Amino acid sequence: MNHSAIPRKRVMERLDSVAAGRFMYIHAPAGYGKTFSVRMWLSRRKGPGAWLAISESAGKNPGKFCKRLVMALLTIQSGNVELKSLVSQNTFASAPFEFLESALISFGLYSRENTEGNERGEAILVLDDLHLLTDCEVLKRLPTFIEELSEFVSLCFLSRAEPPDCFSEFVVKEQITVIGGEEFRFTPSEIKEFFALRGRTMSEYQAQKTCEETGGWAIGLNALMLSGREKTGRKMISSYLETFIREQIWDKWSPERRSFLLCVSVEDELKPAFCNYMSGRKDGEEVLNGLVRENAFISVDSAGVYRLHHLFVDFLRNTLDREDEKRKSEIYKKVGDWFYKNGDYFKAVEYYIKSKNKSGITKGLRKMYNYNSPYAAIEETLSIISLSVDESIVDEYPFLLEVQAWSSYVEGRGADMESYLDRYFAVLPKIIFQHPASAQTAVLLRCMDYRNSVREVAKGLKKLPLSLFGQSNTPSISQNMPYCHRSARDFSEYCNADDAEWKMLKKTVGVLVGEEYDLMERLIRGGLAYEKGELDTAYELASEANALLKDSFAPETQFCSYMLLATVLIAQGEESESRKILEDIGGMIRRHKAYYLNANFQAFVCRLKLDEGDVSVARDWLSNSNNTDSHGELSFYKLYRHFTTVRAYITSGEWNLAILFLKKLQNMCTRYRRTLDLIEVNILLAIAYWKKNRGNREEALNSLQSAIIISRENGFIQMFVNDGAELSNMLHKLLKRVIQKDYNGELTASEVKSLYYRALVKAKNSKGLTGGRTSQNLKFTEQQRKILHHLNDGLTHKEMAEKMGIKPSTIKSHMALIFKKLDVSCSVDAIVKIREHGLLDV
């Protein structure tokens, strides 16, 4: 409907009246003309603006939504170089919220530096079809983004639904003006004017009746006008809209135009080059502009992107669904070919899947798996693989077993990975004959296969002509984990390696890694020295690694290098120096737009606060659903975050959830042959059992003993030191057990004593995961309360017994119970807790 011919003065005045506010929210059912009315209103305003039409796919995908929002901001600030850089990043989908946050910062800085035309209220951003925004995480973060943006831009939201729950605070504080559909209904006088502009006279009575029958619904009036009727029922408008579009518009268009629209309707955002390719025409832009002039359910933004109205999109896609399967398949394949040709292999595979084109799927997957960009988002890749690869396609293209093996590996499905690898290597000659590039991939899969030690892998690689291979183009060497020695592989076996073994590793794996290998070897050596508590050596190696850093190195390599140095500095008590390194890490991530590293970086920062028992930080971490999904198998590439989640559960007192999570981690780490992770699992299990209602002490001591036994071979002690504040009491208890004459276990008194003394030092400088907290529901008997007072006064057991008129042995028994309730192992610690928690008044 040509709204430009209808002044709609009442609606324009209403929008003008609220434009000075921070933002407005307009909601009305489909077809009420809210989009056209707002566009008309914007055309009368001065100053820059942008229109973001939210599609159904973007509403479910944070990456698509955030990227389109940044593109909309770029429309307002076309000279903002930083925004242009952010939009062009291939890794946007891996960390969309971090990219959007950087964009908002850049937008604000640019606005302050270039105030002309960007003061609040002059620029306006419209978010159309907000009801299609259904991703929970986006909705949760949307108010924060709005707050950051609204200083410089007025915002207008268009939706079919009332404001979402996340806007409730804005509504309560009257920071948002809500306009309902009633204000967009055509009044009888407007209906009369609408018909008059088209040469049709209507009486006051007819206008009133038409208003009643159509409800003032814009698209209903348009249907009535084009149908040539003066009367119609509401039923016709709502139930037969598709029939109306078909009979009054679609069937009157030429077959060429209909074919053109069917071909392009599969995409939400249309560009002339895409439309030309799909239709085989050269005048796609002319066709699109002709539809715009006719107001044929289409609009175009300032960036030259065309969008069909959602009602018309529904009609076109329903029409396409009625086409024969061959025709639909041809269209989807052609779309896939377009995206493949333009390097968007993810979208190419999506459309090849729809077209059931196996050859297209396989060629797209090969490009996607080789990642063209070495920093592709793991989540996005896994999603496409799960949708596209099944047994039928693997039978025809067996090289796809390498894709299945990798996806199983990073998802933590070890049994599946082993099965895929066995099948893959059984037919490897055939695969290499069909796809010679698989020769190098096979080498990388050998490195990934944890069933063979790293030493065995190196020996096997020594027999191959590695000089013929180029540097590997893997998506991730470390799976974005923060430490090289505990990343894609656990390098514990190299803890005591001699120079010959390190040289062999360099001549084999080093050839595949390339220029970054010397740095990575120092990180592995330094990480292992750190685990052994050899902090000076670890610092020296970490410093050497950082000296070798180049800005051209992969961001994740730089991340690992900075992280090791920061970790060692923290262990050495150099807090100010470590803070500087952490700032450097944040700067590096922003500089390279490597926001996919932020998840593990934030996990590290969270751990530092959890080590002091910060319950609020623990709850914030756990409130993020991405951090707490413990259903089914745990993803291997999220391993570092999983350990942070467990620590958060412990800090917040969720012992059962911590133990459940740890048992799953234990199973995965056992299968993946990860020595260091198993030590950490057992340490955390010991803490969780020890704290759980004070009733699982035996399980706790058994878990702690297992951790000590696993760590013994390589002398890994640093993890015990790090959690010393929580382990000191357990180690004291374990030491008392080990020194008994009748003890016949595997531990020695010297190793337990050494760990105990180190843990005591840590306990004096750290509160630990539980913050030294004591249960709020402690109950003491009358005699125990008296003993608390005597203990605080410094009386001996004998003096207490004399004052209370009981035997010293009875005092000893009560003291044992008090120690257990207070979770301490000696009188000194008991006195400290008595005073800290005000237990003398209990």
C-alpha positions, -999 to +999 in steps of 0.1 A: +000+000+000+014+034-010+014+051+025+034+080+011+001+092-005-016+093+029-005+121+052-016+102+084-010+135+103-023+120+136+003+092+136+031+116+126+022+140+154+022+111+179+056+099+168+070+135+169+057+139+205+077+110+218+108+114+197+126+134+223+125+105+248+152+078+251+134+053+230+099+042+219+084+008+215+056+003+189+036-029+189+007-040+167-004-071+148+010-077+113-004-055+086-012-025+108+012-003+088+036+004+117+066-002+095+055+021+067+043+047+091+077+048+109+095+049+075+073+078+065+080+096+098+118+090+094+118+105+059+106+138+074+133+139+100+168+153+098+200+135+109+214+100+103+195+068+109+196+031+104+169+004+100+176-032+113+150-057+102+153-088+124+147-120+105+136-153+121+171-168+116+189-138+130+165-138+160+176-172+169+213-167+162+233-143+184+261-141+158+238-130+130+218-105+152+249-089+167+266-086+134+236-070+118+233-046+147+270-035+142+263-031+105+233-008+114+256+013+136+280+015+107+252+029+086+250+058+111+288+062+113+300+053+078+334+069+086+340+047+117+370+026+106+369+004+137+333-006+131+342-015+095+370-037+108+347-054+134+321-063+108+347-078+085+361-102+111+356-139+101+355-148+138+325-126+146+302-156+152+326-172+177+322-143+202+293-121+190+287-103+223+323-094+227+324-080+192+292-060+198+306-046+231+337-034+212+314-019+185+294+000+212+326+014+227+339+024+193+305+040+184+306+060+216+342+072+212+335+082+176+304+100+187+323+120+212+350+129+188+326+138+160+296+153+178+281+169+148+251+148+137+255+123+164+240+140+195+213+121+212+180+123+194+195+134+161+205+099+150+179+071+153+181+033+151+150+013+143+148-024+153+120-039+133+102-072+140+117-074+176+092-103+183+114-125+161+143-120+186+140-152+206+175-161+217+175-160+255+211-147+259+206-119+234+174-108+252+192-110+286+220-087+274+198-064+252+190-038+280+227-034+287+234-028+251+205-003+249+218+016+279+253+019+264+239+030+230+211+053+240+233+082+250+241+089+214+211+074+195+173+074+198+159+039+195+126+028+181+114-008+184+087-023+162+071-056+172+039-076+169+042-084+207+042-063+238+076-053+253+096-084+264+103-091+301+138-078+297+123-043+291+104-043+324+127-020+342+126+006+314+088+004+315+086+008+353+110+037+352+090+053+323+122+054+302+104+040+272+072+051+255+050+022+245+026+028+215+000+001+208-017-009+176-048+011+184-029+043+175-021+029+141-057+020+132-072+040+104-100+062+116-132+066+095-120+100+082-086+085+073-103+056+055-125+081+036-094+101+026-075+069+016-103+059-008-107+094-021-070+096-031-077+065-053-107+081-070-134+062-050-160+082-031-172+069+002-199+083+025-194+088+062-216+058+069-196+036+045-163+048+061-176+039+095-188+005+085-155-002+067-136+008+098-157-017+118-152-045+094-115-041+089-107-029+123-088-001+107-062-026+097-040-011+070-035-043+050-072-050+053-080-017+037-055-023+010-071-057+003-105-041+002-093-014-022-076-037-046-104-062-046-128-035-058-152-042-030-167-017-006-177-043+019-159-072+033-157-093+064-129-096+089-127-133+082-117-126+046-089-103+057-074-127+083-081-161+068-077-154+031-048-130+030-027-155+010-055-160-015-058-122-018-021-118-025-021-146-050-052-135-069-048-097-067-010-094-070+009-126-077-012-139-105-011-105-123+027-104-124+046-118-153+061-153-150+095-138-152+089-116-121+073-145-102+103-168-110+127-141-099+110-137-065+108-174-059+145-179-066+156-151-042+130-156-014+151-182+004+174-154+017+164-127+042+188-101+028+189-095-009+216-078-029+215-072-067+245-095-074+229-124-056+196-118-073+213-117-108+231-150-101+200-167-088+177-155-116+201-156-145+193-120-152+215-089-154+188-064-143+182-076-108+186-042-092+161-027-117+136-054-108+141-048-071+138-010-074+106-015-095+091-035-067+101-008-042+084+019-063+053-002-064+055-007-026+052-045-033+061-057+001+098-048-002+121-021+012+157-011+008+181+004+033+209+029+029+235+001+025+216-012-006+202-043+011+167-052+001+142-070+024+109-085+016+080-079+041+076-110+064+040-115+052+052-117+016+082-139+026+057-163+042+037-163+010+067-169-013+082-197+008+048-214+011+046-211-027+081-225-031+072-254-008+045-264-033+069-266-061+082-300-071+112-313-052+135-311-082+128-274-087+133-267-049+165-287-049+178-268-079+172-234-062+188-245-029+218-259-047+222-227-067+222-207-034+248-230-020+269-225-051+267-187-046+279-188-010+306-214-019+318-191-047+319-162-022+338-181+005+310-185+030+313-222+033+291-225+064+261-211+046+270-230+015+268-263+034+234-252+049+219-248+015+235-279+001+219-298+030+185-284+020+191-295-016+203-329-005+234-324-027+261-347-013+289-335-035+282-299-025+281-308+012+314-326+009+333-298-010+319-273+015+328-293+045+364-298+032+368-260+029+351-255+062+371-282+080+403-268+066+389-236+080+403-212+054+404-189+084+424-206+112+402-190+138+368-203+129+342-207+156+342-242+170+305-241+179+294-230+145+315-257+128+301-284+151+266-274+144+270-277+106+288-310+109+261-325+130+235-314+104+253-325+073+273-357+080+257-390+084+266-426+075+251-425+040+273-396+029+304-411+047+300-443+027+302-423-005+329-399+007+350-417+033+373-387+039+345-372+059+355-397+087+382-371+095+355-345+101+335-369+123+366-378+143+375-342+150+340-332+160+337-362+183+371-354+198+362-318+207+327-327+219+341-351+244+327-382+226+359-403+230+344-437+221+330-423+188+363-406+180+382-438+184+357-457+162+359-430+135+397-430+136+400-467+133+377-467+103+395-438+088+430-453+090+417-486+077+407-470+043+434-442+043+451-453+010+417-450-008+410-416+009+444-402-001+440-414-037+407-395-039+418-365-018+457-361-017+453-333+009+441-359+034+477-371+038+485-341+059+452-343+077+460-379+086+492-368+103+473-343+124+447-369+134+476-391+146+487-362+168+452-359+181+447-396+189+453-397+227+456-436+225+492-431+214+516-412+236+531-380+222+565-399+221+549-427+200+534-401+177+568-383+172+585-416+164+559-425+139+561-390+122+599-394+120+593-420+092+573-396+071+585-370+045+572-341+066+592-316+045+566-322+018+538-309+041+531-272+046+524-257+080+492-271+094+461-250+090+442-265+119+414-245+135+431-246+169+464-259+183+452-255+219+414-257+215+417-221+229+427-234+263+450-212+282+480-235+286+500-254+260+510-282+283+473-289+292+455-282+259+448-304+229+471-329+244+484-334+279+522-333+278+529-348+313+550-375+298+576-349+287+580-337+323+614-355+325+622-357+288+659-355+278+673-332+250+671-360+224+634-364+229+628-326+227+648-326+194+627-354+180+595-335+188+609-304+171+618-324+139+584-339+137+555-320+153+576-289+150+576-291+112+538-291+112+535-263+137+560-241+119+575-208+131+556-208+164+571-241+176+601-227+195+578-205+215+553-233+221+581-257+233+591-232+259+555-229+270+552-266+274+584-268+293+575-238+314+541-252+321+554-285+333+580-267+355+551-247+370+532-279+378+562-292+397+564-260+417+597-250+401+585-214+398+619-198+390+624-221+360+588-217+349+592-179+350+624-180+330+609-202+303+576-181+302+597-149+299+617-165+270+585-175+253+571-140+256+603-125+242+598-147+211+562-134+205+553-118+173+521-100+166+517-121+135+515-153+156+481-169+161+461-151+188+457-183+207+495-188+208+499-153+222+471-161+247+489-192+260+522-173+263+507-144+283+486-168+304+515-189+315+535-158+325+506-144+344+499-177+362+536-180+373+537-144+386+505-150+406+521-181+422+552-160+430+530-134+447+538-107+421+502-094+419+510-060+403+531-076+375+504-102+369+478-075+366+498-058+339+500-091+320+462-096+323+457-061+309+480-071+280+459-102+273+427-081+272+444-057+248+457-085+226+422-100+223+407-067+214+435-058+189+431-091+170+393-093+175+400-127+190+370-127+212+366-165+210+394-165+236+373-144+260+354-174+275+385-190+289+401-157+298+370-148+318+371-182+334+407-175+345+397-141+360+368-158+377+391-184+393+412-157+409+382-144+427+369-179+435+402-186+453+391-160+479+356-176+483+337-149+464+302-162+464+288-134+443+313-142+415+304-179+417+267-172+414+273-148+384+294-175+367+267-202+373+239-179+362+253-181+327+237-213+312+267-217+288+289-225+319+266-249+337+253-274+311+262-307+328+235-328+310+249-356+288+286-356+278+308-326+286+325-309+257+363-313+257+370-279+242+352-264+272+374-283+297+390-253+314+356-237+318+342-269+332+368-268+360+359-232+367+322-243+369+331-269+395+350-244+416+320-221+414+297-249+426+321-255+456+323-218+464+285-215+464+281-247+485+265-268+458+284-299+468+262-325+450+263-306+417+301-302+421+305-340+426+282-349+397+302-326+374+335-339+386+325-375+381+318-367+344+351-348+341+368-378+357+354-402+331+364-379+302+399-371+315+406-408+321+396-417+286+416-388+271+447-398+292+450-364+309+472-368+340+471-332+351+434-329+348+429-361+368+449-347+396+427-316+396+396-337+395+406-357+425+417-326+445+383-309+439+364-341+447+383-343+480+372-307+488+336-313+478+333-345+498+351-330+528+327-300+529+295-320+522+276-321+555+308-332+572+298-368+564+320-378+535+355-376+551+366-410+540+357-404+504+375-371+506+407-386+520+405-414+494+402-388+465+431-368+480+452-399+482+445-407+446+456-372+436+488-376+454+495-410+439+489-397+403+511-367+409+539-387+425+556-399+393+563-365+379+564-345+411+533-323+403+527-304+435+516-269+425+479-278+423+480-290+460+497-257+469+471-236+449+443-252+469+462-254+501+437-233+520+411-261+515+435-290+517+455-282+548+431-299+572+427-329+550+465-333+546+469-330+583+444-358+588+460-379+561+494-373+577+482-386+611+469-417+593+501-423+574+524-421+604+504-448+623+524-480+627+496-502+613+493-480+581+499-502+550+488-478+522+507-464+492+516-430+507+547-420+525+549-397+555+575-375+539+555-367+507+523-360+527+542-339+552+558-319+524+525-311+508+510-303+542+536-277+550+532-261+516+495-260+520+498-243+554+518-215+538+491-210+512+463-212+538+478-182+556+476-160+524+444-172+509+408-179+521+403-207+496+373-217+475+349-217+505+364-185+520+371-202+553+334-202+560+319-222+588+283-236+587+258-211+599+239-238+617+266-251+640+251-267+672+272-274+703+263-291+735+264-272+768+298-288+777+312-281+742+302-244+746+321-243+779+351-259+761+349-232+734+353-205+761+382-224+778+399-230+745+397-193+737+412-185+771+442-208+763+435-235+789+451-269+784+431-302+783+441-309+819+431-274+831+397-277+813+391-311+829+398-298+864+375-267+859+347-288+845+351-318+868+354-344+840+382-367+828+409-354+803+399-382+779+363-368+778+378-333+770+398-349+742+366-366+728+347-333+728+377-315+712+377-340+684+340-333+677+345-295+679+374-297+654+352-317+631+323-292+633+347-262+628+365-280+600+399-275+616+427-298+626+444-281+655+437-258+685+453-227+669+429-229+639+400-236+661+407-204+682+409-184+650+375-196+638+359-192+672+369-155+672+362-148+635+327-162+636+317-150+671+311-185+683+317-175+720+281-162+720+266-193+705 
